[in-house]
Amino acid sequence: MHINNHLVPADHSQLEKIDDHWPYQFLSEYTRYQKHVSRSDYYIIHDEITDAFIPLKIYKVRGFHFGQIKHAPLRNGIEINESEQLDFFNRLISFLKENKFCTKLVQPPPSGILSAVPAGATSCEFGSYIIDLENQTEEQIFNKFHPKYQKAISHSFRNNARIEVGRHTLEDFHDLYLQTMSRAGLHPVPLYQFARLYDYLGENRVFSAVVHDSEKPIGAVFIMSSKYAAFVAHAGSNGKNKLYGAMKFLNYEMMKLMKSNGVKRYDFVGVRINNKNPELEGIFKFKKRFGGDLKRGYLWKIDINTGSAATFDILKKVRIGNAPMPDIIDQVTLESKQFNNG
């Protein structure tokens, strides 16, 4: 394994094959964002055996270093298969342990679905609905939508739904996003971080988009993109309104925009497989009914330095009690236990 960093000139030759046809998580602009905004170290690790690369974020919490895989490993811009991923992860974990690189590998983000789980990891099944933009016409994409979605989109179009895209929509997007996060009881990303993503990745890779009725903004999405895929990273709405198909209309228009930009996929970023939480069923159905293909895989995490990880876990319990960590893996595990006991 070889550690590369876009910010190190000596590593540029190793990383020169990575371009805009790879996911944004592999790009130099995103490395700079992580370094200067998130204050994290960010590496593109190369495995000589598979000739595959993986992006790894390293950040510090109370003196402990944590790693986070940001995307599945790719070779020549194509995700390697399940068996290769398993071998890759086993070598990566051994490498991290030998070099005392971090305390734990924490759960990847929802866009970081992995195809294999190494021994000793804690995991959950996870997936994402992905629309193929490259090999379908706009009409073919629309025809795969659920009939109710087709009707809702037509309703919004007939009733003069208006869409604005660009950095100037960021405050409206964030207001709608805050409303949604508040209803869900989740901690929101601050506005400045979205603005900084625009600063570092540029308006050709970052898209804030808002749909309006005749009076006000009512729905929004925040997309991060390269030619590889457009990831719907965040969304928000003000709840029910007279344009009942507004969010469906917005997503369809963004699919058309991404397709015109040469983007190959439209990724709705994450659904729980075998979901046991009825409150999340609506999100699952919303994404499914756009007619995309379900990419199935896993999210997993693992202790790298077991002694240091145990110390951190003890300190965490002292500070916050025995409540589960707010990641998807632990939520799924807890919900599964409650369902089976119920």
C-alpha positions, 0 to 999 in steps of 0.5 A: 500500500502506498499513501498519496496526497494531492497536496504533495507534489511528489505524489502527483505522478501516482495520482495523474490518472485520477480525473473528473471521470472519477467520483468527486471524493477522489479529486484534488479539490476535495482534498483541499476542502478537507484539509482547509475547511474540515481540518482533516488529513486526506489521502488517496491510498493505492494498493499495488496488488489490485492497482486500485485507489481509495480515499481515506479521511483522517481526523482527530477527536480528543487526541485520538485519530480516526479514519473514514473511507469515503468511497469504494475502491476504484481501478481506472475509474471503475469500482472493483468487484466484491472479492477484490474489495475484500482482499483490498480491505484486509490489506488496508487494515493490516497496513493501518495497524502496522503503521499505527495510522488511526484508532478506528475506521468509523462508518463511511458516509452514506455515499460510501457503500462498500461491496465486502465486509472484512472479518472483525468489522461491525456492519449493516446492509445498505444501498442506494438507488442510482439512475443511469443517465448515460445510457437512457434518454430523458424520455426513457428515464421519465417512463421508468418513474412510478405513474404517480410520480409522472402525474405529480411532475406534470402537475408541478409543471402545469402549475408553473413550478419554478426552479433556480440552480446556483450559488445564489440559491444557497440560503433558500436551500439551507433554510429548507434543509434546516426545517427538514433536519429539525423535523427529523431531530438531526444535527444540521451541517452549517451554511458556511460548509456548503458555501466552502464546498462551492469555493473549493469544488466550483460551480461545475461540481456543486449544485444548490437547487430550489423549487418555488411555487408562485410565492416562495421556495418549497423544496431544495437539493444539494448535489455534489458531482463529477462526470462519474456521478451526481450525488444528492447529498442533502435535501429539504422541504417545508412540508406539504404544499399545493405543488405536491410533486415539487420535489419529484419535479426538482429531482427530474429537472436535476437529472436532465441538467446532470445528463446535459453536463455529461454526468453518467449517474444520478445517485440518491445516496443511501437507503437501508436494506431490510429497514425496520424503522417505519419512519424511514419507509417514506424515504425508501419509497420516495427514492425507489419510485424514480425507477433506478437500480438498487446498488446493494452493499454495506457500511462497516467500521472496525477498531484498528488500535484495539487498546486505544479504541477501548480507552476512547470507548470508556471515555465516551461512556463517561461523557455521554453515558451508554447511548449508542453512537449516532451512526447508521450501523448502530441505529440499524443494530438497535432497531433490529434488536427492538423489532425481534424483541417486539 
